[in-house]
Amino acid sequence: MRSHKFIAYLYTLPWVVTFLLFWTFPLIYSFLMGFTDYQLLDPEYNWVGWQNYRSLFNDPEFIGALKNTFIFAFGTIPVTTVAALLLALLVNREFKGRGLFRAGYFVPSITSLVVVSLIFCNLYSRDGYLAMLAQMVGLDVPTNGFLYDSGTALYAIMAMDVWMSVGYYMLIFLAGLKSIPDELYEAAEVSGASPMRQFLSITLPLLKPVALFIIVINSIKSFQVFVEIFVMTKGKFDTLTSVYFIYERGMTTRFEFGYASAAAYILFVIIGIFSLAQFLLFRQRKEYGW
């Protein structure tokens, strides 16, 4: 028996070593680095305590990046969640071409984010199709295109993110809908409940855990938005977000690893608080009151 346990521990050793080396060690090291003024090009560094954190909260660039990150998260999460739920309800019904409809909405979710961003760069350009459509319906179009104007750039990226993400979350909602027993709807119909009453009293309560899962993972993704910003605007035109700020301070010409590490941990705490609040808000009760 002991030899079997030893072999079992031996099999888990590669995972444990990988976890400690590439996850735990960087996590602790970057936390400690946040209390130093370490810069890659300067071998000398000092322990500065909370100075980096105090400087960050007085840094207009970082405050602006946080503001843009919150706008991105609070602007995309509700729209994506509601749109995904409505689409899931739609494709859960029987109609001709349902499979093609499902696939059409899911394809953007499995397409490379870089490729989608480059496509939307063309669509959002001054001579792009979206500008042409906007002009056809009488809407004002920025002179240099949607991505080169501070008033529209961030919202244009948010619209692309919603379009790309909604298919993935639609499938998760669809799996949740399939798990609801048909007997509940049959009993509700016998009782004379309207479709809206069935939706409010059966569908929504039973989809609560699924909705919580979607909102949490979508929140984490939204607070970590980076690729779209990197490809489409490089943080210009008021689209600088927290992760791009960290990248710019830590990995470009500045190489301020200590400052960037402190910013990363502030973002880590914000995501943790936001996720915990969602768990408390959507806490599942053991009984249902329909």
C-alpha positions in Angstrom: 0.0 0.0 0.0 2.8 2.4 0.9 4.5 1.8 -2.4 1.2 2.6 -4.2 1.0 5.9 -2.3 4.6 6.7 -3.2 4.0 6.1 -6.9 0.8 8.2 -6.7 2.8 11.1 -5.1 5.5 10.6 -7.7 3.0 11.1 -10.6 1.8 14.3 -9.1 5.4 15.7 -8.6 5.7 17.3 -12.1 2.5 19.2 -11.5 3.5 20.3 -8.0 6.9 21.5 -9.2 5.3 23.4 -12.2 2.8 25.0 -9.8 5.4 26.1 -7.3 7.9 27.2 -10.0 5.7 29.0 -12.5 2.7 30.1 -10.3 3.5 30.4 -6.6 7.1 31.7 -6.9 6.2 34.6 -9.4 3.1 35.4 -7.3 5.2 35.9 -4.1 8.2 37.5 -5.9 6.0 40.1 -7.7 4.2 40.9 -4.4 7.6 41.6 -2.8 8.8 43.5 -5.8 5.9 45.9 -5.4 7.5 47.2 -2.3 10.8 48.1 -4.1 11.8 50.7 -6.8 13.3 47.9 -8.9 13.9 48.7 -12.6 15.3 46.2 -15.1 18.0 48.6 -16.4 19.2 49.6 -12.9 20.8 46.8 -10.9 20.5 48.8 -7.6 17.2 48.9 -6.0 15.8 49.8 -2.6 12.9 48.7 -0.3 10.4 51.6 -0.5 7.5 50.1 1.5 4.1 51.4 0.4 5.5 54.3 -1.7 4.6 52.6 -5.0 0.9 52.2 -3.8 0.7 55.8 -2.6 2.2 57.0 -5.9 -0.3 55.0 -7.9 -3.3 56.5 -6.2 -1.8 59.9 -7.0 -1.0 59.0 -10.6 -3.6 60.5 -13.0 -2.6 58.0 -15.7 -3.3 55.0 -13.4 -6.5 56.5 -12.1 -7.6 57.1 -15.7 -6.7 53.5 -16.6 -8.8 52.3 -13.7 -11.7 54.4 -14.7 -11.6 53.1 -18.3 -11.4 49.5 -16.9 -14.5 50.0 -14.8 -16.3 51.6 -17.8 -15.3 48.6 -19.9 -16.4 46.1 -17.3 -19.7 47.7 -16.3 -20.6 48.5 -19.9 -20.0 45.0 -21.4 -20.9 42.6 -18.6 -24.7 43.4 -18.4 -25.1 43.7 -22.1 -23.3 40.5 -22.8 -25.1 38.5 -20.1 -28.6 39.7 -21.1 -27.9 39.2 -24.9 -26.5 35.7 -24.3 -29.6 34.8 -22.2 -32.0 36.1 -24.8 -30.1 34.2 -27.6 -30.1 31.0 -25.5 -33.8 31.3 -25.0 -34.3 31.8 -28.8 -32.1 28.9 -29.9 -33.6 26.6 -27.3 -36.8 26.6 -29.4 -37.4 24.5 -32.4 -37.1 26.3 -35.7 -35.6 25.7 -39.1 -31.9 26.5 -39.4 -31.4 26.4 -35.6 -28.1 24.6 -35.8 -26.7 27.1 -38.3 -27.9 30.0 -36.1 -26.1 28.5 -33.1 -22.9 28.0 -35.1 -23.0 31.5 -36.5 -23.1 33.1 -33.1 -20.4 30.8 -31.7 -17.8 31.2 -34.5 -16.6 34.6 -33.3 -15.9 33.1 -29.9 -13.4 30.6 -31.3 -11.7 33.0 -33.7 -8.4 34.5 -32.7 -8.9 37.8 -30.8 -6.0 39.4 -32.7 -7.7 38.5 -36.0 -11.0 39.8 -34.9 -9.4 43.0 -33.6 -7.6 43.6 -37.0 -10.9 43.0 -38.9 -12.7 45.6 -36.7 -9.9 48.0 -37.2 -10.9 48.1 -40.8 -14.6 48.2 -40.1 -14.1 51.1 -37.7 -11.8 53.1 -40.1 -12.9 56.3 -41.7 -13.8 54.5 -44.9 -15.0 51.3 -43.3 -18.4 49.7 -43.7 -19.6 50.8 -40.2 -18.8 54.4 -41.0 -20.7 54.1 -44.3 -23.7 52.5 -42.6 -23.7 55.2 -39.9 -23.6 57.9 -42.6 -26.5 56.3 -44.4 -28.8 56.5 -41.4 -27.6 60.1 -40.7 -25.3 59.5 -37.8 -22.1 61.6 -37.2 -18.9 59.7 -37.9 -15.6 60.9 -36.3 -13.3 62.5 -38.9 -10.5 59.9 -38.5 -12.7 56.9 -37.8 -14.2 55.4 -34.6 -10.8 54.2 -33.1 -9.0 57.5 -33.5 -11.4 59.6 -31.5 -11.4 59.8 -27.7 -15.2 60.0 -27.6 -15.8 56.7 -29.5 -12.7 54.5 -29.3 -13.3 52.8 -26.0 -17.0 52.2 -26.8 -16.1 50.8 -30.2 -13.8 48.2 -28.5 -16.5 47.4 -26.0 -19.0 46.8 -28.8 -16.6 44.4 -30.5 -16.0 42.6 -27.2 -19.8 42.1 -26.7 -20.2 40.8 -30.3 -17.3 38.4 -29.8 -18.3 37.1 -26.4 -22.0 36.7 -26.6 -21.9 33.3 -28.5 -19.7 31.6 -25.9 -22.0 32.6 -23.0 -25.1 31.8 -25.0 -23.9 28.1 -25.1 -23.4 28.1 -21.3 -26.9 29.5 -20.8 -28.2 26.9 -23.3 -26.6 24.1 -21.3 -28.3 25.5 -18.2 -31.7 25.6 -20.0 -31.3 22.0 -21.1 -30.8 20.9 -17.5 -34.2 22.3 -16.3 -36.7 19.4 -16.1 -39.6 19.6 -18.6 -41.9 18.4 -15.8 -41.7 21.8 -14.1 -43.0 23.6 -17.2 -45.7 21.0 -17.7 -46.9 21.4 -14.1 -46.9 25.2 -14.6 -48.9 24.9 -17.8 -51.5 22.7 -16.0 -51.7 25.4 -13.3 -52.4 28.0 -15.9 -49.1 29.9 -15.6 -48.3 32.2 -18.5 -45.0 31.9 -20.4 -43.7 35.1 -18.7 -44.7 33.6 -15.2 -42.9 30.4 -16.1 -39.8 32.4 -17.1 -39.8 34.4 -13.9 -40.6 31.6 -11.5 -38.8 28.6 -13.1 -36.3 29.6 -15.7 -34.6 32.5 -14.0 -34.3 31.0 -10.5 -32.8 27.7 -11.8 -30.4 29.6 -14.1 -29.1 31.6 -11.2 -25.9 29.5 -10.7 -25.2 29.6 -14.4 -25.7 33.4 -14.4 -23.3 33.7 -11.5 -20.7 31.7 -13.2 -21.0 33.7 -16.4 -20.9 37.1 -14.6 -17.8 36.1 -12.6 -15.7 34.8 -15.5 -16.9 37.7 -17.7 -15.9 40.2 -14.9 -12.5 38.7 -14.6 -12.0 38.8 -18.4 -13.2 42.3 -18.6 -11.0 43.6 -15.9 -8.1 42.0 -17.6 -8.8 43.4 -21.1 -5.5 43.8 -23.0 -5.3 42.2 -26.4 -8.0 44.4 -28.0 -6.4 47.6 -26.6 -2.9 46.5 -27.7 -3.9 45.7 -31.3 -6.4 48.4 -31.9 -5.3 51.6 -30.1 -2.1 50.9 -28.1 -3.8 52.6 -25.1 -4.3 55.9 -27.0 -7.5 58.0 -27.5 -8.5 57.5 -23.9 -8.5 53.6 -24.1 -5.7 53.0 -21.6 -6.8 50.2 -19.2 -5.2 48.8 -16.1 -3.5 45.8 -17.7 -2.2 47.9 -20.5 -0.9 50.4 -18.0 0.9 47.5 -16.2 2.3 46.3 -19.5 3.5 49.8 -20.5 5.2 50.5 -17.2 6.7 47.1 -16.8 7.5 45.7 -20.2 8.2 48.6 -22.5 10.8 51.3 -22.4 10.3 52.1 -18.7 10.8 48.6 -17.2 9.6 49.8 -13.8 9.0 46.3 -12.4 8.3 47.5 -8.8 5.8 50.1 -9.8 4.1 47.7 -12.3 3.9 44.9 -9.7 2.2 47.2 -7.2 -0.4 48.2 -9.9 -0.9 44.5 -10.7 -1.7 43.7 -7.1 -4.2 46.6 -6.9 -6.0 45.2 -9.8 -5.8 41.7 -8.2 -7.5 43.1 -5.1 -10.2 44.9 -7.1 -11.0 41.7 -9.1 -11.1 39.7 -5.8 -13.5 42.2 -4.1 -15.7 42.4 -7.2 -15.9 38.6 -7.5 -16.7 38.1 -3.8 -19.5 40.8 -4.0 -21.0 38.9 -6.9 -21.0 35.6 -5.0 -22.7 37.3 -2.0 -25.2 39.0 -4.3 -26.1 35.9 -6.2 -25.8 33.5 -3.3 -28.0 30.5 -4.0 -30.7 29.6 -1.6 -31.4 26.0 -0.8 -35.1 26.3 -1.4 -37.0 27.9 -4.3 -40.1 30.0 -3.7 -42.1 29.5 -6.9 
